[in-house]
Every structure is written in structure tokens, then in C-alpha cells.
Amino acid sequence: MKQKIDQLLDESQRFQASTMDELEQFRVKMLGKKGELNDLFEAFKTVANEEKREIGQKLNILKTAIQDKIDEIKNALEITEDNSENTDLTRPVNDFVLGSRHPITLVRKEILEVFSRMGYVVSEGPEIEDDWHNFTALNFPPEHPARDMQDTFFVEKNGENDIALRTHTSSVQVRVMETQKPPIRAVFPGRVYRNEAISARAHCFFHQVEGLYIDKNVSFADLRETLLNFAKELFGEETKIRLRPSYFPFTEPSAEMDISCNLCGGKGCTFCKHSGWVEILGCGMIDPNVLKNCGIDSAVYSGFAFGLGIERITNLKFTVKDLRLFSENDLRFLEQFKSSGF
Ligand code: PHE
């Protein structure tokens, strides 16, 4: 009997099956009602008492080995069947979840593209700025209210050497004029900071794109044509612009530009406060003092600059009414821009 058990153990260890049918035949032969194991257990009854313990153990080992073998082959066969016979290889793959670009990023890219088509290059400057680049070189008098604690986030406040978060991207103008020779044609995108109470219409940080063009004989008419072209490229051929006289310490003359409200087509709506116009940027001819501060000869060169708020343009393009949405990272808001760009 011991010999028979060893022989069956050997046989089941070497057993292989490539189909479920073969495996089932093996199971019936070994563990079925009329199978080998039942015969052995039947014969076990007649085993002499002194041998019962040893043969009983052997029988149990054999039984477990057969069951393990069956389970092992069954698992392997199920996996291969899953992969080959039951899987439909023409099924589409699971959806690939793509994120979306932030609306400010999308609009920033669009603005920069319009200006690069007009021959402008892109530069950037630091967000932490010194007093010279943010104010003094730009002709801000020492007592100008913009320097006040109410508007500026100071990092270090020690008189002439104040360090602050830049309040506008005009600081990059200064850096570029100081280091490059005209002709200069460049745009500077970036984040700016102002110490304002956060509401639907104001935030303590936002984004601007600054533009600068310096060459011989640059006139206000060049500025107007450039901005008109920009407005049409961004909002459509039918867009109109309007320049209103304004004041900035670093430009003379200065203007603010409105575009015809693209939400109501100029008829008047709540967004444009029923005026048909929306202000989108500040601009002007660079003040000769600023050119001088930056080492450019104002008798030879003239130029213009403009600064626009990306949030404002994004509001117009996507009808976003609350500025706070841009910085809250609410997926329900952000996911709406999935199809708005690459
Ligand atoms: N720096 C101005 C602002 O932040 C905008 C501006 C830029 C105006 C360039 C004129 C020329 O409001």
C-alpha cells in the first residue's frame, strides 16, 4: 500500500494539463467517488494497527498534494483563458483622464501669440522687486500713494532700498531698457501683487502682460494701431477700441483703452455696466524721464508701453464674473476649460 501511495504522489506531482477537461479527468480519477483515493481509504480500514499512524499520514499528504495540484493548474488555466479566449481585444481602452489648463494660462498664451505674430519677444522679470524698478525709475514721485502700505506688500521697508512684491509688470520695462539697446519690441507676462481687500472684482494678486516698443519715430498712432490689431485678433474683427485720456507717472500722454463689450456687442449689459465698453488696459508714450533713467537717449528714441490684466480679458472671453474663482482651484470650475485649448 505504501508503494501505491508513493506512486500516486509521484504521478500527481508530474501531472500537467492544458485544458479544463484534462484537469477534470484527473480530478475524477484521483478524488472521484470511484477514484484512487477512495480505494486507498477503503483499504486503510484493513491496515494493521501498528502501521495505521504512518500510512494515515502518507494518505493525508497525498490528498493535500492532489488538491494543491488541481488548484494550481486551475488558476493558471483561468488566467490564460481570460487573456486569450474571453477577452475582446477590439474593446476600447479605459478613458484616459486628462487634466485641463487653467483659464489664465490659456488666455496668457493667446495674448502672447498675438504679440509674437507682431514681432514681439517674451521676457520675464522677478516678482520680488526693489523700489527703483517698481517705482523710482518709472517716475513715481516719493510721495506717490501707490508706494503707500495700503497698496504695496513690502518685504523690507528701509527707505530708498525698499523691497516689495511688484505692483505691476512695468518694473520689467525698466530692467529691459537698462540692459538692451533699441529697437526693443517685447512683452512681459507675470503675476503682480496689491494689498487690496479680496472681492469678486479685486484680488491681492493677479496677472498682467506688459508691452514695450522703442525705436526711432515711434508715435501714438503706432500704439493705437498695435492695440486695435490686438483687440481684433483676440475678440474678433468687429471689435472696436476707444482710448480715454488718463494718467500714469511713467507715460506721457497716457490713456486707458476700452473695447466694445463682447458680451452684448456694445448694446449695454450688466458686465459693461450698460455702457457698451469695457476697460482692458492702460498705455501711453514712455515719459522721456523714464527713458533717461534707463540710459536711453530720448532725443533719438521714443516708444510706447501698455499693461493689461489677464483676468479681465479672461472674464470677457469666458464670462467669468467672480475673480476669486481663478485662485480657488475648484475642479467644477477648472474642468469647464477642458475643450478650450490644447
Ligand atoms: N502699470 C500700469 C498698471 O498696472 C499699466 C500701464 C502699463 C500703463 C504701461 C501704461 C503703460 O495699471
Residues whose N, C-alpha, C, O or C-beta is under 5 A from the ligand:
A	BS01	LIG	T167 H168 S170 F248 T251 G282 C283 G284 A305 F306 G307
